[in-house]
């Protein structure tokens, strides 16, 4: 990934966490919800199975629990 793209993405990727979400908020209709990373998306495979997808990396996430694969702003990964 190019350095400029990483710098720009780091503005929108949750900081100091190993997950693709942050800012838990209480919403009347749904209860407590987490705000996902802007690059995180749920897509459906041809057999209609939901999988987690990262638009930044353009790939399906390895660990299916909203764990970051990019490592940007990660507790254990690189900090930009």
C-alpha positions as CSV (number, residue, x, y, z in Angstrom):
1,X,0.0,0.0,0.0
2,X,1.3,3.4,-0.8
3,X,2.3,5.7,2.0
4,X,-0.1,8.5,1.0
5,X,-3.0,6.1,0.8
6,X,-2.1,4.8,4.3
7,X,-1.9,8.3,5.8
8,X,-5.3,9.2,4.4
9,X,-6.9,5.9,5.5
10,X,-5.4,6.3,9.0
11,X,-7.7,9.3,9.5
12,X,-10.8,7.1,9.2
13,X,-9.6,3.8,10.7
14,X,-10.3,3.4,14.4
15,X,-7.3,4.2,16.6
16,X,-5.6,2.2,19.4
17,X,-7.7,-0.9,18.8
18,X,-7.2,-4.2,17.0
19,X,-10.8,-4.1,15.7
20,X,-12.6,-2.5,12.8
21,X,-15.0,-0.6,15.0
22,X,-15.0,2.0,17.7
23,X,-17.2,4.5,19.5
24,X,-19.9,2.5,21.2
25,X,-23.1,4.5,21.2
26,X,-26.5,3.8,22.7
27,X,-29.2,4.0,20.0
28,X,-32.8,3.8,21.1
29,X,-34.0,1.5,18.3
30,X,-31.0,-1.0,18.4
31,X,-29.4,-0.7,21.9
32,X,-25.7,-0.3,22.1
33,X,-23.9,-0.3,18.7
34,X,-20.4,0.1,17.5
35,X,-19.4,2.4,14.6
36,X,-17.5,0.4,12.0
37,X,-14.5,1.5,10.0
38,X,-15.5,3.2,6.8
39,X,-13.7,0.6,4.8
40,X,-15.4,-2.4,6.6
41,X,-18.3,-4.0,4.7
42,X,-20.4,-7.1,4.9
43,X,-20.8,-8.8,1.5
44,X,-22.5,-12.0,0.6
45,X,-20.9,-14.9,-1.3
46,X,-22.6,-16.8,-4.2
47,X,-24.1,-19.2,-1.6
48,X,-25.6,-16.3,0.3
49,X,-23.1,-16.5,3.2
50,X,-22.1,-13.2,4.8
51,X,-18.4,-12.5,5.0
52,X,-16.4,-9.5,6.2
53,X,-14.7,-7.4,3.5
54,X,-12.1,-4.6,3.7
55,X,-12.5,-2.0,0.9
56,X,-9.0,-0.6,1.7
57,X,-7.3,-3.9,1.2
58,X,-9.8,-5.1,-1.4
59,X,-10.0,-8.5,0.2
60,X,-12.1,-10.7,2.5
61,X,-10.9,-10.5,6.1
62,X,-8.9,-13.5,7.4
63,X,-10.5,-13.5,10.9
64,X,-14.3,-13.1,10.8
65,X,-14.7,-11.0,14.0
66,X,-14.1,-7.5,12.8
67,X,-10.4,-7.9,13.6
68,X,-8.1,-5.6,11.5
69,X,-6.0,-7.1,8.8
70,X,-4.5,-3.7,7.7
71,X,-2.7,-3.1,11.0
72,X,-3.2,0.7,10.6
73,X,-3.7,2.5,14.0
74,X,-3.6,-1.0,15.6
75,X,-2.6,-1.5,19.2
76,X,0.0,-4.1,18.1
77,X,0.5,-2.9,14.5
78,X,1.9,0.1,12.9
79,X,0.9,3.6,13.9
80,X,0.7,6.4,11.3
